[in-house]
Amino acid sequence: MAWPSWLPLRENLRPLSPYGAPQVPARASLNTNENPYSPSSALQKAITDAVAKVASDLNRYPDRDATVLRTKLADYINEQSATKFSADNVWAANGSNEIIQSIFLAFAEGSVLGFTPSYSMHPLIAKVTGTAWIDGKRNADFSLNTADAVAEIQKYKPVLTFITTPNNPTGGAVTIEAIQMLADAAKSVGGLLVVDEAYAEFSQEISAVTLIANNPHVIVIRTMSKAFAFAGARVGYLVSDAAVKDAMMIVRLPYHLSALTQAAAEVAIDHRAELLGGVSTLIAARSTVVQALHDLGLTTIPSSANFVLFTGFKQDAPQLWAALLEKGVLIRDVGLSGYLRVTIGNEAENNLFISALKELI
Ligand SMILES: *Cc1c(COP(=O)(O)O)cnc(C)c1O
């Protein structure tokens, strides 16, 4: 970006442009890994009622610690993973991106390691907070090489090591045994292992939350934006040892999570059976889309998430991306040469994607 010379923008920010997928209207929006199913009218009403209730108190600040919400999130995790967490093990914020930023603000003194390609916000937030980012490497098929990753942790001694499982944009998941090995390596260099599990509900692997009791240096990031079908409300959280949560309370902004957000999110968690009801449908649809891509002669990276990375088309990625958009299908060019990522949508959206693709390749 061409910044005006009078603007004393920090030197390390001058080469950057704002992050974000293009927000353009399309018949099928399959670019940001949202859940395609909107809340039922009963749930919409329950949320509206809860918000109406707090509206009379909007002259007051919200619960600074979001204790009710954090307790509900802990209960949800315990239910999924047979753990014994309480609100002391959970911190919530405006999307897991805010959680990631808070982790950097609290801990990132020294260097931070991640394994590319992965979630691009990890290195971007490193840059914005002035932290040195080290790009670890993956196998050629994008899977994480545990032995190499352990060696890189031992070599660079990062204060934070980030892994994303299932990984975005590639979709592959890391086994709990491999995560334990990375956790051991991170511990041996005095660092923390941060496991971004934004897509955990779509995966069969055991969650890293089960490691926390014996590995207090493991932090797990979760979000309500993907499986929970609640992206518009902006609620992300972490699960951790209580000491990590206490550190989050040092760097958080006062009253960061609005009373409206807290009220809506509490209702959403109470209705989790409905909101998470789409997950199995999306997993089944993922197989259908993968099969259709294979039938078109394309290659896919095995995915444990609600999206698929594919390759094998003749155009370059930006070209095919634009041609699909012309046909009303918005997917994601993640900047990997020869690859595009498609989010699994509802049946009509998936069919539109496949039929548009069929005409183009
Ligand atoms: C989508 C995503 C997030 C961010 O989600 P929020 O909406 O900010 O909660 C975090 N990590 C990964 C890997 C994601 O794909």
The ligand as a Gaussian input file, in Angstrom:
#p B3LYP/6-31G(d) Opt

LIG

0 1
 C      -11.670000     -19.317000      10.904000
 C      -10.453000     -19.570000      11.719000
 C      -10.210000     -18.899000      12.906000
 C      -10.920000     -17.633000      13.278000
 O      -12.118000     -17.672000      13.683000
 P      -12.902000     -16.523000      14.454000
 O      -14.058000     -16.268000      13.582000
 O      -12.019000     -15.334000      14.653000
 O      -13.221000     -17.176000      15.746000
 C       -9.135000     -19.254000      13.685000
 N       -8.299000     -20.209000      13.299000
 C       -8.469000     -20.868000      12.142000
 C       -7.493000     -21.929000      11.755000
 C       -9.548000     -20.556000      11.308000
 O       -9.660000     -21.160000      10.128000

